[in-house]
Amino acid sequence: MPGEVTARQGEGGVVHVVLRHEGRLNAMSRAMWRELRAVFEGVQRSADARCVLIEGDGGAFCAGGDISEYPAFRFDAAALRDFHENDVWGGLHAMLACDVPIVASIRGACMGAGVEIASCCDIRIAGSAARFGAPIAKLGFPMAPREAQLVAGAVGEVVARQMLLEAATFSAPDMLARGFLSRVVADDMVATDALGSAQRVAALAPQAARMNKQTFRALKTPSARNSKEFSAIESIVNGVPDPYGYANSAEHREGITAFLDKRPPVF
């Protein structure tokens, strides 16, 4: 099964979104990224949605991408670009463009794609045993530019550099201290606490909430678009240099092949 992203309208205007990929710690497949986009575009259009509560099925939030799919497209630059710019960024952008507040309920693994999805949320509540990181250096590839900009903006550049350059992972208390998490609670209280947060948001004025999110987005955009950093990201995304030119590289192939073969990579 390619996994799925489901949404249901709950009581009081809370929309429950679940990342589900059985046996893979809810790793994101290509189909799931597309479903994520469709779900949040639907939430944005809904007059009944007052808050979104997003969580992973079972004991994990999201362990990253579904690496079993990668050999089918990652070694071709055009296909790789399509994956990141359309599938992945399509889902993340739909979350970022959503005016409805989003609460993340995080347990267990929150890695790679999980950190990216969590970075799009307004309030992040994690269990004490949750772990965070983006150890894709072990797989022989970098984070796509837009995704790296998103993560660095949410976790901070120091943490992002450690995640990507050292393949470092962080505990929930670490991420709370660094300002990424709103709060950390006991693992068996995450769902209850996050639902309570979503219900409190949903009980307040929905128009004000949407306008607040629009304001936060507007406050970010002008400074970013006037910055050298934004120009640099746009140049990279637009192909100077090509951020997906590594698709057929030896270390990219070795990283993914080694993971699928369950052996250490040799770079």
Rosetta blueprint (number, residue, H / E / L):
1 M L
2 P L
3 G L
4 E E
5 V E
6 T E
7 A E
8 R E
9 Q E
10 G L
11 E H
12 G H
13 G H
14 V E
15 V E
16 H E
17 V E
18 V E
19 L E
20 R E
21 H L
22 E L
23 G L
24 R L
25 L L
26 N L
27 A L
28 M E
29 S L
30 R H
31 A H
32 M H
33 W H
34 R H
35 E H
36 L H
37 R H
38 A H
39 V H
40 F H
41 E H
42 G H
43 V H
44 Q H
45 R H
46 S L
47 A L
48 D L
49 A L
50 R L
51 C E
52 V E
53 L E
54 I E
55 E E
56 G E
57 D L
58 G L
59 G L
60 A L
61 F L
62 C E
63 A L
64 G L
65 G E
66 D L
67 I H
68 S H
69 E H
70 Y H
71 P H
72 A H
73 F L
74 R L
75 F L
76 D L
77 A H
78 A H
79 A H
80 L H
81 R H
82 D H
83 F H
84 H H
85 E H
86 N H
87 D H
88 V H
89 W H
90 G H
91 G H
92 L H
93 H H
94 A H
95 M H
96 L H
97 A L
98 C L
99 D L
100 V L
101 P L
102 I E
103 V E
104 A E
105 S E
106 I E
107 R L
108 G L
109 A E
110 C E
111 M E
112 G L
113 A H
114 G H
115 V H
116 E H
117 I H
118 A H
119 S H
120 C L
121 C L
122 D L
123 I E
124 R E
125 I E
126 A E
127 G E
128 S L
129 A L
130 A L
131 R E
132 F E
133 G E
134 A L
135 P L
136 I H
137 A H
138 K H
139 L H
140 G L
141 F L
142 P L
143 M L
144 A L
145 P H
146 R H
147 E H
148 A H
149 Q H
150 L H
151 V H
152 A H
153 G H
154 A H
155 V H
156 G L
157 E H
158 V H
159 V H
160 A H
161 R H
162 Q H
163 M H
164 L H
165 L H
166 E H
167 A L
168 A L
169 T E
170 F E
171 S E
172 A H
173 P H
174 D H
175 M H
176 L H
177 A H
178 R L
179 G L
180 F L
181 L L
182 S L
183 R E
184 V E
185 V E
186 A L
187 D H
188 D H
189 M H
190 V H
191 A H
192 T H
193 D H
194 A H
195 L H
196 G H
197 S H
198 A H
199 Q H
200 R H
201 V H
202 A H
203 A L
204 L L
205 A L
206 P H
207 Q H
208 A H
209 A H
210 R H
211 M H
212 N H
213 K H
214 Q H
215 T H
216 F H
217 R H
218 A H
219 L H
220 K H
221 T H
222 P H
223 S H
224 A H
225 R H
226 N L
227 S L
228 K H
229 E H
230 F H
231 S H
232 A H
233 I H
234 E H
235 S H
236 I H
237 V H
238 N L
239 G L
240 V L
241 P L
242 D L
243 P L
244 Y L
245 G L
246 Y L
247 A L
248 N L
249 S L
250 A H
251 E H
252 H H
253 R H
254 E H
255 G H
256 I H
257 T H
258 A H
259 F H
260 L H
261 D H
262 K L
263 R L
264 P L
265 P L
266 V L
267 F L
